[in-house]
């Protein structure tokens, strides 16, 4: 987790694009939404992608 946080912070500082992949179940949508909201508030170019299970 520490490495992931450091990498996200570095991407925000360097204004890199960030793509978030999230699962389409209840906890996946919730956790992806929290992360996406944080990154958008940090004024970073980000996109949100959900996987759909069949």
Backbone as CSV, one residue per row, in Angstrom:
resi,resn,N_x,N_y,N_z,CA_x,CA_y,CA_z,C_x,C_y,C_z
1,UNK,0.816,-1.180,0.000,0.000,0.000,0.000,0.869,1.258,0.000
2,UNK,1.963,1.230,0.757,2.847,2.394,0.832,3.356,2.779,-0.558
3,UNK,3.752,1.787,-1.337,4.271,2.058,-2.681,3.184,2.654,-3.574
4,UNK,1.959,2.160,-3.446,0.853,2.679,-4.255,0.563,4.137,-3.912
5,UNK,0.551,4.462,-2.638,0.303,5.837,-2.200,1.405,6.762,-2.699
6,UNK,2.649,6.331,-2.586,3.768,7.142,-3.072,3.662,7.372,-4.576
7,UNK,3.269,6.347,-5.311,3.172,6.480,-6.769,2.036,7.418,-7.165
8,UNK,0.909,7.314,-6.492,-0.213,8.213,-6.777,0.170,9.651,-6.453
9,UNK,0.802,9.875,-5.313,1.235,11.226,-4.949,2.230,11.788,-5.952
10,UNK,3.144,10.958,-6.432,4.106,11.404,-7.438,3.390,11.791,-8.731
11,UNK,2.426,10.987,-9.144,1.672,11.290,-10.362,0.912,12.605,-10.223
12,UNK,0.353,12.850,-9.051,-0.360,14.104,-8.816,0.607,15.281,-8.853
13,UNK,1.740,15.160,-8.192,2.736,16.238,-8.172,3.250,16.560,-9.569
14,UNK,3.430,15.539,-10.390,3.971,15.735,-11.734,2.877,15.881,-12.785
15,UNK,1.630,16.005,-12.344,0.466,16.199,-13.204,0.378,15.151,-14.310
16,UNK,0.624,13.912,-13.940,0.482,12.799,-14.875,-0.984,12.369,-14.930
17,UNK,-1.359,11.699,-16.002,-2.696,11.117,-16.091,-2.763,9.869,-15.230
18,UNK,-3.915,9.653,-14.643,-4.134,8.470,-13.813,-5.410,7.788,-14.292
19,UNK,-5.335,6.492,-14.506,-6.511,5.702,-14.855,-6.803,4.771,-13.690
20,UNK,-8.037,4.750,-13.259,-8.449,3.899,-12.148,-9.345,2.794,-12.695
21,UNK,-8.976,1.563,-12.435,-9.796,0.417,-12.811,-10.540,-0.055,-11.573
22,UNK,-11.851,-0.176,-11.677,-12.630,-0.627,-10.534,-13.575,-1.746,-10.912
23,UNK,-13.861,-2.602,-9.952,-14.816,-3.681,-10.161,-16.228,-3.125,-10.020
24,UNK,-17.192,-3.809,-10.605,-18.557,-3.308,-10.667,-19.443,-3.851,-9.544
25,UNK,-18.845,-4.402,-8.493,-19.650,-4.833,-7.350,-19.700,-3.698,-6.323
26,UNK,-20.438,-3.904,-5.243,-20.693,-2.820,-4.284,-19.419,-2.245,-3.680
27,UNK,-18.520,-3.095,-3.203,-17.298,-2.557,-2.592,-16.349,-2.000,-3.639
28,UNK,-16.364,-2.533,-4.846,-15.519,-2.003,-5.918,-15.948,-0.615,-6.346
29,UNK,-17.250,-0.416,-6.502,-17.774,0.895,-6.886,-17.490,1.918,-5.790
30,UNK,-17.679,1.525,-4.549,-17.457,2.444,-3.429,-15.995,2.855,-3.315
31,UNK,-15.092,1.887,-3.315,-13.672,2.216,-3.159,-13.143,2.992,-4.358
32,UNK,-13.607,2.652,-5.548,-13.182,3.373,-6.741,-13.680,4.812,-6.696
33,UNK,-14.891,5.007,-6.242,-15.458,6.347,-6.132,-14.671,7.213,-5.157
34,UNK,-14.294,6.649,-4.022,-13.509,7.391,-3.028,-12.164,7.812,-3.620
35,UNK,-11.475,6.884,-4.262,-10.172,7.190,-4.854,-10.303,8.207,-5.980
36,UNK,-11.304,8.039,-6.843,-11.508,8.949,-7.966,-11.806,10.368,-7.472
37,UNK,-12.641,10.481,-6.445,-12.971,11.794,-5.886,-11.723,12.481,-5.333
38,UNK,-10.887,11.734,-4.628,-9.645,12.301,-4.088,-8.749,12.815,-5.212
39,UNK,-8.578,12.014,-6.239,-7.683,12.397,-7.331,-8.244,13.593,-8.094
40,UNK,-9.548,13.625,-8.339,-10.146,14.771,-9.026,-9.964,16.054,-8.213
41,UNK,-10.075,15.957,-6.914,-9.885,17.141,-6.063,-8.438,17.597,-6.050
42,UNK,-7.527,16.712,-6.350,-6.108,17.064,-6.412,-5.766,17.691,-7.762
43,UNK,-6.777,17.951,-8.574,-6.644,18.586,-9.884,-5.668,17.812,-10.765
44,UNK,-5.996,16.599,-10.977,-5.167,15.732,-11.796,-6.035,15.135,-12.898
45,UNK,-5.479,14.996,-14.083,-6.192,14.356,-15.183,-6.385,12.884,-14.845
46,UNK,-7.613,12.464,-14.729,-7.873,11.074,-14.366,-9.081,10.558,-15.129
47,UNK,-9.101,9.256,-15.316,-10.225,8.587,-15.969,-10.641,7.405,-15.119
48,UNK,-11.884,7.057,-15.244,-12.444,5.978,-14.439,-12.958,4.881,-15.358
49,UNK,-12.511,3.657,-15.130,-12.952,2.509,-15.918,-13.460,1.431,-14.976
50,UNK,-14.605,0.862,-15.295,-15.151,-0.245,-14.511,-15.122,-1.517,-15.336
51,UNK,-14.806,-2.617,-14.671,-14.930,-3.912,-15.332,-16.338,-4.422,-15.089
52,UNK,-16.851,-5.169,-16.038,-18.184,-5.744,-15.882,-18.065,-7.254,-15.885
53,UNK,-18.461,-7.855,-14.794,-18.432,-9.310,-14.690,-19.677,-9.886,-15.336
54,UNK,-19.498,-11.024,-15.964,-20.638,-11.685,-16.616,-21.100,-12.834,-15.760
